[in-house]
Amino acid sequence: MANRTDTPSQHSLAPALSAAGVSVQLGGQPVLHEVQLQLQRGRWTSIIGPNGAGKSTLLKALAGLLPLQGQVELLGQPFDKVPARERAKTMAWLGQSERALDDMTAFDTVMLGRMPHQNWLATASGQDIEIVRQVMQSNHVWQFKDRSLAELSGGERQRVMLARVLAVQAPVVLMDEPLANLDPPHQTEWLLDMRALVQSGVSLVSVLHEVSIALQADDLVIVDKGRIKHIGACNDPATRAAVEAVFEHRIHVRQVGQVWTAVPNLQPLGQTVYADQAPQ
Ligand SMILES: Nc1ncnc2c1ncn2[C@@H]1O[C@H](COP(=O)(O)OP(=O)(O)OP(=O)(O)O)[C@@H](O)[C@H]1O
């Protein structure tokens, strides 16, 4: 039985994140219903589903950012038993359209990611500065280090926010719409960076609207109307069928070369005949 002084790292076999009977109300309305979920360590899980399905709410619930019924555990420890500083080092969070102060420089914004590692009022160490330099260079924003965020484009700013999350060097990383404003080359770059991150042992959970990118994850969680419709590996045909179904068959999932990708189904509504519905 865990006690208050346990650190998440002591629970080596526990999932990265788990939710048991998690329900959330927003504005007095139920938004998530009795969610059961276990996300294994060292894997990349993408959460997808239609607009308003509850994806961001689920991610916030997993990040401990919302009042909820039920229990969320981080590396096997109930959230409220993990000391705040330990939690900040263990889990890094990128919110949707996250805004830092416009007059902060890109460098100082990324340095915020090092705060959980610094003592109160201490200045940044040489190691902190080196880590910030590395993540800014790998996200191609080092050249903006002295510019304020107000002077950056939407995509440049998003890459600064991504660098801030990576500067935490947390073993669990949650990202809500990380590709917002990124052009295709930077989306591909993000995909390769995330693959390398997960390869290094990090557990990654991302909410994505880009279904073709989401399909490159290890696992998919498909959410609809506040409930989990399907959880499965992306390489499982049942998962790909569930993706088409949750989007009302308005997309097809097709293999192109080595990758599975989503393409629009251009048949007028109601005129698509599916293999399992064809007349015998
Ligand atoms: N603060 C709030 N008060 C009341 N209802 C809310 C609030 N925030 C979100 N909702 C509602 O909760 C539901 C789920 O919202 P959520 O943002 O989790 O959906 P989502 O799946 O992330 O959607 P999208 O794909 O559009 O980003 C929606 O119906 C939304 O209108």
The ligand as an ORCA input file, in Angstrom:
! r2SCAN-3c Opt
* xyz 0 1
  N     -16.064     25.162    -19.233
  C     -17.043     24.448    -19.793
  N     -18.305     24.548    -19.381
  C     -19.302     23.812    -19.930
  N     -19.088     22.909    -20.920
  C     -17.833     22.773    -21.374
  C     -16.745     23.522    -20.844
  N     -15.628     23.160    -21.490
  C     -15.997     22.223    -22.401
  N     -17.319     21.991    -22.327
  C     -18.092     21.035    -23.137
  O     -17.587     19.746    -22.854
  C     -17.613     18.945    -24.020
  C     -16.239     18.335    -24.253
  O     -15.320     19.373    -24.508
  P     -13.814     19.053    -24.897
  O     -13.104     20.360    -25.065
  O     -13.268     18.085    -23.952
  O     -14.026     18.333    -26.297
  P     -12.945     17.923    -27.411
  O     -13.251     16.510    -27.769
  O     -11.577     18.223    -26.946
  O     -13.397     18.862    -28.585
  P     -12.630     19.536    -29.843
  O     -12.305     18.425    -30.796
  O     -13.665     20.397    -30.429
  O     -11.421     20.260    -29.339
  C     -18.090     19.828    -25.161
  O     -19.451     19.572    -25.408
  C     -17.900     21.235    -24.611
  O     -18.875     22.100    -25.151
*
